[in-house]
């Protein structure tokens, strides 16, 4: 099969398109013929060495897949079924023609989505879903999502609205109208953000660094800060604020529920571009620039 791998940590130039043996499913795994693979910031962080695992080089890339089941397990999806799902972190293997995933990690592909659109969903949508769940998001709460037009962000603002929250989100000026179309109550230009006067019940930090540091003072006493890209920085902790990091885990049942929201029209999936597998390095370069609206996808 064709696969994108890397044999040393480094910039996007270390990515190689090679031929390698097809993977063999372990007990509980399904084998999926990959039609499209999602691209996430964790992908290039893995390539650079910030996210590591205990496997030897060469290492596979990516965690989001959409495709067709070619081998299954008792009680799992049927052979020939179109599914989408997420491989467990930190073991990548989505940028390739065949991938193995736990049967519990996949769900039927939403009917209204193409394979490319479906591949944009799992990791980002599950991250948003699990983050909002961890924060106890519900009706009437004031929720702030940093980088609301990004991969995780554009799902988070829609899920928060679905849960009945009042949603504020930051984005670049060019994406403010996009946020309005997603149902954001208060889109804020991140370049001129004035947030301190409006304390929030929940802040979702998808950026890290100075954004996490500034987020503490945007929360009311008893509020919750959820950080995604990095651990909670204890040096900035404020009393009365709950803070935790959420690291996404595969969840096929949650993907079924997310798929139902997508098929109902309640949730929109934004794909900025679909690139061929041969252009994985370019996809990483664009992703790292940090100006992607929604998601990038590799088509196989």
C-alpha positions as a printed NumPy array, in Angstrom:
array([[  0.   ,   0.   ,   0.   ],
       [  1.016,   3.648,  -0.363],
       [  1.751,   5.397,   2.918],
       [  3.244,   8.658,   4.155],
       [  5.903,   8.01 ,   6.808],
       [  8.912,   9.716,   8.359],
       [ 12.209,   8.237,   9.545],
       [ 13.464,  11.114,  11.672],
       [ 11.942,  14.08 ,  13.444],
       [ 12.048,  17.365,  11.575],
       [ 10.216,  19.76 ,   9.276],
       [  7.813,  18.71 ,   6.541],
       [ 10.693,  17.677,   4.283],
       [ 11.134,  14.458,   6.326],
       [  7.794,  13.109,   5.062],
       [  8.085,  10.357,   2.459],
       [  5.5  ,   8.651,   0.288],
       [  6.509,   4.984,   0.231],
       [  5.1  ,   1.535,  -0.327],
       [  4.874,  -0.621,   2.779],
       [  3.088,  -3.833,   3.824],
       [ -0.582,  -3.576,   4.686],
       [ -1.265,  -3.514,   8.437],
       [ -2.663,  -6.596,  10.16 ],
       [ -5.653,  -6.001,  12.451],
       [ -5.228,  -7.095,  16.057],
       [ -8.076,  -8.544,  18.129],
       [-10.895,  -6.009,  18.267],
       [ -9.626,  -4.025,  15.258],
       [-11.211,  -3.366,  11.889],
       [ -9.311,  -2.856,   8.651],
       [-10.411,   0.209,   6.688],
       [ -9.624,   1.101,   3.098],
       [ -8.881,   4.798,   3.572],
       [-10.59 ,   7.18 ,   1.169],
       [ -9.564,  10.36 ,   3.   ],
       [ -7.455,  11.341,   6.029],
       [ -7.873,  14.444,   8.136],
       [ -4.957,  16.763,   8.921],
       [ -4.611,  18.173,  12.452],
       [ -1.96 ,  20.26 ,  14.237],
       [ -1.043,  17.212,  16.323],
       [  0.115,  15.59 ,  13.068],
       [  2.977,  18.011,  12.468],
       [  3.725,  18.15 ,  16.191],
       [  4.203,  14.381,  16.005],
       [  6.455,  14.79 ,  12.969],
       [  8.542,  17.391,  14.819],
       [  8.906,  15.158,  17.888],
       [  6.646,  16.972,  20.347],
       [  4.296,  13.957,  20.359],
       [  6.164,  10.654,  20.531],
       [  5.449,   6.959,  20.872],
       [  7.474,   3.819,  21.506],
       [  7.444,   2.443,  17.958],
       [ 10.599,   2.354,  15.82 ],
       [ 11.063,   4.464,  12.695],
       [  9.658,   4.748,  10.106],
       [  6.513,   6.079,  11.766],
       [  3.053,   6.463,  10.253],
       [  1.172,   9.742,  10.139],
       [ -2.285,  10.97 ,  11.071],
       [ -5.288,   9.89 ,  13.125],
       [ -8.478,  10.771,  11.183],
       [ -9.854,   8.363,   8.602],
       [-12.935,   7.912,   6.452],
       [-13.295,   4.888,   4.242],
       [-14.704,   1.413,   3.69 ],
       [-14.451,  -1.585,   6.051],
       [-12.457,  -4.448,   4.496],
       [-12.126,  -6.743,   7.536],
       [-14.134,  -6.692,  10.746],
       [-14.853,  -8.399,  14.077],
       [-17.963, -10.05 ,  15.515],
       [-20.427,  -7.312,  16.391],
       [-18.434,  -4.72 ,  14.456],
       [-19.321,  -2.825,  11.3  ],
       [-20.052,  -4.903,   8.218],
       [-17.492,  -5.473,   5.489],
       [-18.223,  -2.861,   2.841],
       [-19.735,  -0.358,   5.304],
       [-18.616,   3.248,   4.954],
       [-17.254,   4.51 ,   8.269],
       [-15.253,   7.28 ,   9.88 ],
       [-13.167,   7.229,  13.019],
       [-10.012,   8.127,  14.897],
       [ -6.937,   6.03 ,  15.648],
       [ -5.821,   6.1  ,  19.305],
       [ -3.09 ,   8.603,  20.147],
       [ -0.098,   8.554,  19.947],
       [  0.121,   5.855,  17.251],
       [ -0.441,   7.407,  13.824],
       [ -1.429,   5.546,  10.69 ],
       [ -4.09 ,   7.403,   8.716],
       [ -2.072,   8.781,   5.783],
       [ -2.103,   5.419,   4.024],
       [ -4.335,   3.28 ,   1.847],
       [ -5.25 ,   0.815,   4.619],
       [ -5.592,   1.566,   8.33 ],
       [ -6.491,  -0.431,  11.434],
       [ -8.727,   1.044,  14.125],
       [-10.487,  -0.379,  17.165],
       [-14.006,  -1.384,  16.165],
       [-15.228,   0.759,  19.07 ],
       [-13.578,   3.828,  17.496],
       [-15.557,   3.917,  14.248],
       [-19.102,   4.921,  13.34 ],
       [-21.139,   5.009,  10.138],
       [-20.128,   7.866,   7.864],
       [-22.734,  10.669,   8.075],
       [-24.971,  10.344,   5.03 ],
       [-24.715,  13.985,   4.018],
       [-20.899,  14.018,   4.053],
       [-18.409,  12.927,   1.422],
       [-15.468,  10.813,   2.531],
       [-13.295,  13.951,   2.528],
       [-15.749,  15.863,   4.705],
       [-16.155,  12.902,   7.057],
       [-12.369,  12.631,   7.487],
       [-12.379,  16.221,   8.749],
       [-14.564,  15.319,  11.712],
       [-13.285,  12.704,  14.197],
       [-10.309,  14.103,  16.121],
       [-11.409,  17.747,  16.075],
       [-15.067,  17.087,  16.786],
       [-14.35 ,  14.566,  19.534],
       [-11.9  ,  17.006,  21.124],
       [-14.57 ,  19.707,  21.189],
       [-17.242,  17.259,  22.39 ],
       [-15.122,  15.878,  25.221],
       [-13.878,  19.332,  26.255],
       [-17.376,  20.781,  26.562],
       [-18.523,  17.658,  28.389],
       [-15.622,  17.976,  30.849],
       [-16.611,  21.596,  31.489],
       [-20.241,  20.689,  32.183],
       [-21.483,  22.968,  29.411],
       [-25.237,  23.473,  29.446],
       [-28.124,  25.882,  28.943],
       [-27.532,  29.495,  29.892],
       [-23.798,  29.234,  30.482],
       [-21.492,  31.779,  28.892],
       [-18.837,  29.976,  26.863],
       [-15.75 ,  31.475,  25.205],
       [-13.983,  29.492,  22.485],
       [-10.572,  30.75 ,  21.423],
       [ -9.867,  30.314,  17.693],
       [-13.487,  29.506,  16.966],
       [-12.973,  29.182,  13.195],
       [-10.326,  26.473,  13.474],
       [-10.708,  22.707,  13.374],
       [-11.666,  22.133,  17.009],
       [-13.106,  25.613,  17.41 ],
       [-15.709,  25.454,  14.659],
       [-17.108,  22.251,  16.139],
       [-16.947,  23.583,  19.694],
       [-18.999,  26.697,  18.965],
       [-21.703,  24.62 ,  17.266],
       [-21.817,  21.981,  20.002],
       [-21.973,  24.685,  22.693],
       [-24.898,  26.338,  20.905],
       [-26.606,  22.963,  20.606],
       [-26.21 ,  22.547,  24.374],
       [-27.951,  25.872,  24.946],
       [-24.944,  28.001,  25.882],
       [-24.361,  31.65 ,  24.983],
       [-21.271,  31.489,  22.773],
       [-18.484,  34.002,  22.266],
       [-15.575,  33.096,  19.998],
       [-12.403,  34.759,  18.78 ],
       [-11.129,  34.631,  15.204],
       [ -9.335,  36.736,  12.633],
       [-11.369,  39.544,  11.085],
       [-11.882,  37.577,   7.87 ],
       [-13.608,  34.77 ,   9.788],
       [-16.055,  36.788,  11.889],
       [-18.891,  36.403,   9.39 ],
       [-18.159,  32.659,   9.258],
       [-18.609,  32.514,  13.047],
       [-21.942,  34.314,  12.735],
       [-23.086,  31.718,  10.198],
       [-22.199,  28.993,  12.708],
       [-24.465,  30.629,  15.276],
       [-21.879,  32.362,  17.467],
       [-23.608,  35.033,  19.557],
       [-20.546,  37.278,  19.89 ],
       [-17.753,  36.911,  17.324],
       [-14.656,  38.792,  18.504],
       [-11.724,  39.925,  16.368],
       [ -8.743,  38.339,  18.091],
       [ -6.522,  41.261,  17.053],
       [ -8.64 ,  43.751,  19.005],
       [-10.256,  41.427,  21.551],
       [-11.94 ,  43.185,  24.473],
       [-13.063,  40.347,  26.725],
       [-12.196,  41.301,  30.287],
       [-15.533,  43.018,  30.986],
       [-17.58 ,  39.867,  30.369],
       [-16.714,  36.988,  32.725],
       [-17.368,  33.515,  31.337],
       [-18.511,  30.269,  32.884],
       [-16.365,  28.192,  30.504],
       [-13.286,  29.089,  28.462],
       [-11.993,  26.634,  25.883],
       [ -8.344,  27.318,  25.035],
       [ -7.374,  25.75 ,  21.722],
       [ -4.207,  27.86 ,  21.348],
       [ -2.067,  27.66 ,  24.491],
       [  0.755,  29.883,  25.75 ],
       [ -0.293,  33.518,  26.329],
       [ -3.894,  32.655,  25.441],
       [ -4.094,  30.197,  28.334],
       [ -2.439,  32.701,  30.656],
       [ -4.921,  35.449,  29.76 ],
       [ -7.902,  33.104,  30.013],
       [ -7.801,  32.728,  33.791],
       [ -8.985,  36.304,  34.342],
       [-11.832,  35.928,  31.861],
       [-13.594,  33.409,  34.103],
       [-16.061,  34.109,  36.871],
       [-15.422,  32.534,  40.292],
       [-16.415,  28.903,  39.969],
       [-15.771,  28.913,  36.207],
       [-13.9  ,  26.272,  34.243],
       [-10.874,  26.562,  31.966],
       [-10.292,  23.711,  29.54 ],
       [ -6.926,  23.706,  27.806],
       [ -6.193,  21.472,  24.846],
       [ -2.708,  21.917,  23.339],
       [ -0.681,  21.903,  26.536],
       [ -0.94 ,  21.203,  30.284],
       [ -2.399,  23.682,  32.74 ],
       [  0.257,  26.26 ,  33.671],
       [  0.073,  26.239,  37.462],
       [  2.054,  29.482,  37.689],
       [ -1.027,  31.357,  36.438],
       [ -3.683,  29.485,  38.418],
       [ -6.264,  31.634,  40.182],
       [ -8.275,  30.512,  43.242],
       [-11.861,  29.506,  42.6  ],
       [-11.235,  28.445,  38.991],
       [-11.371,  24.81 ,  37.897],
       [ -8.83 ,  24.003,  35.19 ],
       [ -7.927,  20.82 ,  33.394],
       [ -6.392,  19.618,  30.18 ],
       [ -8.427,  17.385,  27.887],
       [ -6.652,  14.914,  25.589],
       [ -8.986,  13.407,  23.034],
       [ -9.748,   9.692,  22.982],
       [-11.506,   7.66 ,  20.272],
       [-15.231,   7.18 ,  20.811],
       [-17.362,   5.577,  18.131],
       [-20.596,   6.108,  20.058],
       [-19.937,   9.857,  20.343],
       [-19.212,   9.906,  16.596],
       [-22.631,   8.335,  16.011],
       [-24.232,  11.162,  17.977],
       [-22.135,  13.769,  16.209],
       [-23.048,  12.185,  12.884],
       [-26.735,  12.48 ,  13.73 ],
       [-26.269,  16.207,  14.421],
       [-24.472,  16.602,  11.106],
       [-27.163,  14.729,   9.182],
       [-29.883,  16.821,  10.854],
       [-28.214,  20.   ,   9.605],
       [-27.439,  21.197,  13.147],
       [-23.666,  20.975,  12.648],
       [-21.682,  22.173,   9.639],
       [-18.314,  20.656,   8.668],
       [-15.898,  23.161,   7.124],
       [-13.154,  21.838,   4.837],
       [-10.771,  24.492,   3.566],
       [ -9.022,  22.244,   1.057],
       [ -8.578,  18.63 ,  -0.019],
       [ -5.034,  17.816,  -1.138],
       [ -3.749,  14.563,  -2.651],
       [ -1.732,  12.224,  -0.453],
       [  1.381,  13.255,  -2.402],
       [  0.999,  16.763,  -0.959],
       [  1.03 ,  15.808,   2.721],
       [  4.07 ,  18.031,   3.302],
       [  2.211,  21.019,   1.861],
       [ -0.777,  20.262,   4.07 ],
       [  1.513,  20.299,   7.116],
       [  3.061,  23.586,   6.034],
       [ -0.344,  25.23 ,   5.642],
       [ -1.615,  23.773,   8.922],
       [  1.361,  25.085,  10.863],
       [  0.755,  28.611,   9.566],
       [ -2.336,  28.563,  11.793],
       [ -4.805,  30.235,   9.438],
       [ -6.888,  27.233,   8.398],
       [-10.645,  27.691,   8.469],
       [-12.065,  24.378,   9.592],
       [ -9.925,  21.489,   8.385],
       [ -7.484,  20.303,   5.731],
       [ -7.92 ,  16.821,   4.296],
       [ -5.816,  14.411,   2.256],
       [ -7.654,  12.476,  -0.438],
       [ -6.482,   8.981,  -1.365]])
